[in-house]
Amino acid sequence: MEAGRRRRRPSRAKRNLTTGIAVAISGGILYGLAPGSGPLERFSIAAAHLAVLLFAFTLAIGPVRTLRREPSPVSTDRRRDLGIWTAILGLVHTIAGLEVHLGGEFRRYFTIEGLFAGAPQPAKILFVASNYIGAVAAVLLLILLGLSNDLSLAKLGRDRWKRAQRTAYLILPMLIAHGAIYQLLERRAAGLVVIFAAAILSVLGLQLAGARLRSRGPMPGPVADGPQIAHVRGDATG
């Protein structure tokens, strides 16, 4: 096991370096597209859209394997690393976003009273509801981030770890609702709307296609992959 871990470290480090460079370049482009009254708001918007894109890539890996009729492992380094990047960027967006409006007063993001004088009541309700949804999603991302390691996989075992990782599918509708509301309330630039919609529609389409294929008959059996834990075998989302 140790030898396998040592062999995969260079390639995993190289892949994460490549991902980091791609994130930096994409983040710069998204920062340029983002509207906002200041650098922090634009940074928060860029981080949010990067997290959406990486989340879509992460959730697309399983369906793509299914469509290619490939075995689905318990976990792969690629999928796990993309999930870690997604969680980090999502949490960065949450922290930065809470400093953008309302003078950074955390409590006011979650109460309608005294919120944005003159704004329509429906807009206030949507704003607060979106923040609650985003907060719950952030907590789930933090939990998944804490479970994205070999130790958690070994301690929880295949079935419990798999169920925990599938929490990602609960985050997806929250992400859609939170992102769509903010796109609407802040009247985001067309480019950002297209990026958000394309990412969401792509992952939903792949998930649907994979589910339809699985419903037609048995798929190839699961295999161990990524971190080689001999007694843990099966398919998972993380």
C-alpha positions as CSV (number, residue, x, y, z in Angstrom):
1,M,0.0,0.0,0.0
2,E,2.8,2.4,0.9
3,A,4.6,1.7,-2.3
4,G,1.4,2.4,-4.3
5,R,1.0,5.7,-2.4
6,R,4.6,6.7,-3.2
7,R,4.1,5.9,-6.9
8,R,1.0,8.0,-7.2
9,R,2.3,11.1,-5.3
10,P,4.2,12.6,-8.2
11,S,1.4,12.2,-10.7
12,R,-1.2,13.4,-8.2
13,A,1.0,16.4,-7.3
14,K,1.4,17.2,-11.0
15,R,-2.4,16.9,-11.6
16,N,-3.1,19.3,-8.7
17,L,-0.5,21.7,-10.0
18,T,-2.2,21.7,-13.4
19,T,-5.6,22.1,-11.7
20,G,-4.2,25.0,-9.7
21,I,-2.9,26.8,-12.8
22,A,-6.3,26.2,-14.6
23,V,-8.1,27.6,-11.5
24,A,-5.9,30.7,-11.4
25,I,-6.4,31.4,-15.2
26,S,-10.1,30.7,-15.1
27,G,-10.5,32.7,-12.0
28,G,-8.8,35.7,-13.7
29,I,-11.2,35.4,-16.6
30,L,-14.3,35.1,-14.3
31,Y,-13.0,38.0,-12.2
32,G,-13.0,40.1,-15.3
33,L,-16.5,39.1,-16.2
34,A,-17.9,39.6,-12.7
35,P,-19.8,42.8,-11.9
36,G,-19.4,44.4,-8.5
37,S,-18.6,47.5,-6.5
38,G,-15.2,46.3,-5.5
39,P,-12.5,43.6,-5.7
40,L,-13.9,41.5,-2.9
41,E,-17.3,41.2,-4.5
42,R,-15.8,40.3,-7.8
43,F,-13.4,37.8,-6.1
44,S,-16.4,36.2,-4.4
45,I,-18.4,35.9,-7.6
46,A,-15.3,34.4,-9.4
47,A,-14.8,31.8,-6.6
48,A,-18.5,30.9,-6.7
49,H,-18.4,30.2,-10.4
50,L,-15.2,28.3,-10.2
51,A,-16.7,26.1,-7.5
52,V,-19.8,25.5,-9.7
53,L,-17.6,24.4,-12.6
54,L,-15.4,22.1,-10.5
55,F,-18.5,20.6,-8.8
56,A,-19.9,19.9,-12.2
57,F,-16.7,18.2,-13.3
58,T,-16.7,16.2,-10.1
59,L,-20.3,14.9,-10.5
60,A,-19.7,14.2,-14.2
61,I,-16.9,11.6,-13.6
62,G,-19.3,8.9,-12.4
63,P,-21.8,9.2,-15.3
64,V,-19.0,9.4,-17.8
65,R,-17.6,6.1,-16.5
66,T,-21.1,4.6,-16.7
67,L,-21.7,5.8,-20.3
68,R,-18.3,4.3,-21.2
69,R,-19.3,1.1,-19.4
70,E,-16.2,1.3,-17.2
71,P,-16.1,-0.1,-13.6
72,S,-16.8,2.5,-10.9
73,P,-14.2,2.4,-8.1
74,V,-14.7,3.3,-4.4
75,S,-12.7,6.4,-4.9
76,T,-10.2,7.9,-7.4
77,D,-7.6,10.5,-6.7
78,R,-8.9,12.6,-9.6
79,R,-12.4,12.7,-8.3
80,R,-11.4,13.2,-4.7
81,D,-9.0,16.1,-5.6
82,L,-11.6,17.8,-7.7
83,G,-14.0,17.6,-4.8
84,I,-11.4,19.1,-2.5
85,W,-10.8,22.0,-4.9
86,T,-14.6,22.5,-5.1
87,A,-15.1,22.5,-1.3
88,I,-12.2,25.0,-0.8
89,L,-13.4,27.4,-3.4
90,G,-17.0,27.1,-2.2
91,L,-15.9,27.9,1.4
92,V,-13.8,30.8,0.1
93,H,-16.8,32.2,-1.7
94,T,-18.9,31.8,1.4
95,I,-16.4,33.7,3.6
96,A,-15.8,36.4,1.1
97,G,-19.5,36.7,0.2
98,L,-20.4,37.4,3.8
99,E,-18.2,40.5,3.7
100,V,-19.6,41.9,0.5
101,H,-23.0,43.2,1.6
102,L,-24.4,44.8,4.8
103,G,-21.1,45.9,6.1
104,G,-20.0,42.3,6.8
105,E,-22.6,42.0,9.6
106,F,-23.1,38.2,9.5
107,R,-26.5,38.2,11.4
108,R,-28.2,40.5,8.9
109,Y,-27.7,38.1,6.1
110,F,-30.2,35.8,7.7
111,T,-33.0,38.1,8.8
112,I,-35.4,40.3,6.8
113,E,-35.8,42.9,9.5
114,G,-34.0,46.1,8.5
115,L,-32.7,44.6,5.3
116,F,-32.1,46.8,2.3
117,A,-34.5,49.7,2.9
118,G,-36.7,50.3,-0.1
119,A,-36.1,46.9,-1.6
120,P,-39.3,44.8,-2.5
121,Q,-40.3,42.3,0.1
122,P,-40.0,39.3,-2.3
123,A,-36.4,40.3,-3.1
124,K,-35.6,40.4,0.6
125,I,-37.2,37.0,1.2
126,L,-35.3,35.5,-1.7
127,F,-32.0,37.1,-0.5
128,V,-32.4,35.6,3.0
129,A,-33.6,32.2,1.8
130,S,-30.6,32.0,-0.6
131,N,-28.2,32.7,2.2
132,Y,-29.7,30.0,4.4
133,I,-29.4,27.6,1.5
134,G,-25.8,28.6,0.9
135,A,-25.0,28.2,4.5
136,V,-26.3,24.7,4.7
137,A,-24.4,23.8,1.5
138,A,-21.2,25.3,2.9
139,V,-21.6,23.1,6.0
140,L,-22.1,20.0,3.9
141,L,-19.0,20.9,1.8
142,L,-17.0,21.3,5.0
143,I,-18.1,17.8,6.1
144,L,-17.2,16.2,2.7
145,L,-13.9,18.0,2.8
146,G,-13.2,16.4,6.2
147,L,-14.1,13.0,4.8
148,S,-12.0,13.2,1.6
149,N,-9.0,11.2,2.9
150,D,-7.8,7.6,3.1
151,L,-8.3,7.5,6.9
152,S,-12.0,8.3,6.8
153,L,-12.5,5.8,4.0
154,A,-10.8,3.1,6.0
155,K,-12.5,3.9,9.3
156,L,-16.0,4.3,8.0
157,G,-15.9,1.4,5.6
158,R,-17.2,1.3,2.0
159,D,-20.9,1.6,2.6
160,R,-20.9,4.3,5.3
161,W,-18.3,6.4,3.4
162,K,-20.2,6.0,0.2
163,R,-23.5,7.2,1.8
164,A,-21.6,10.2,3.3
165,Q,-20.1,11.1,-0.1
166,R,-23.4,11.0,-1.8
167,T,-24.4,14.0,0.3
168,A,-22.9,15.8,-2.7
169,Y,-26.2,15.1,-4.5
170,L,-28.0,17.0,-1.8
171,I,-25.7,20.0,-2.5
172,L,-26.5,20.1,-6.2
173,P,-30.1,21.4,-5.8
174,M,-29.0,23.8,-3.1
175,L,-26.3,25.1,-5.4
176,I,-28.8,25.5,-8.2
177,A,-31.2,27.4,-6.0
178,H,-28.6,29.6,-4.3
179,G,-26.9,30.5,-7.6
180,A,-30.0,31.1,-9.6
181,I,-31.4,33.5,-6.9
182,Y,-28.3,35.5,-6.9
183,Q,-28.1,35.6,-10.7
184,L,-31.6,37.0,-10.6
185,L,-31.2,39.4,-7.8
186,E,-27.9,40.9,-8.9
187,R,-28.7,40.7,-12.6
188,R,-25.4,39.1,-13.4
189,A,-23.6,39.6,-16.7
190,A,-24.8,37.3,-19.5
191,G,-21.4,35.6,-19.7
192,L,-21.7,34.5,-16.0
193,V,-25.3,33.3,-16.5
194,V,-24.3,31.2,-19.5
195,I,-21.4,29.6,-17.6
196,F,-23.6,28.8,-14.6
197,A,-26.4,27.4,-16.8
198,A,-24.1,25.4,-19.0
199,A,-22.4,23.8,-16.0
200,I,-25.7,22.9,-14.3
201,L,-27.4,21.6,-17.5
202,S,-24.3,19.5,-18.4
203,V,-24.1,17.7,-15.1
204,L,-27.9,17.1,-15.0
205,G,-27.8,15.8,-18.5
206,L,-25.0,13.4,-17.8
207,Q,-26.5,12.2,-14.5
208,L,-29.8,11.5,-16.3
209,A,-28.1,9.7,-19.2
210,G,-26.1,7.6,-16.7
211,A,-29.2,6.7,-14.7
212,R,-31.0,5.7,-17.8
213,L,-28.2,3.4,-18.9
214,R,-27.9,1.8,-15.5
215,S,-31.7,1.1,-15.5
216,R,-31.4,-1.0,-18.7
217,G,-29.2,-3.7,-17.2
218,P,-26.2,-4.6,-15.1
219,M,-23.0,-2.6,-15.4
220,P,-19.4,-3.7,-14.9
221,G,-18.6,-4.5,-11.3
222,P,-16.8,-2.1,-9.0
223,V,-13.0,-2.1,-8.7
224,A,-10.5,-0.7,-6.2
225,D,-8.8,2.4,-7.5
226,G,-7.0,5.5,-6.3
227,P,-6.1,4.8,-2.7
228,Q,-5.6,1.0,-2.5
229,I,-7.5,-0.1,0.5
230,A,-7.9,-3.9,-0.1
231,H,-10.9,-4.5,2.2
232,V,-12.9,-1.6,0.8
233,R,-14.5,-2.1,-2.6
234,G,-17.5,-0.6,-4.4
235,D,-18.6,2.5,-6.2
236,A,-18.9,6.0,-4.7
237,T,-19.3,9.6,-5.7
238,G,-16.1,10.9,-4.1
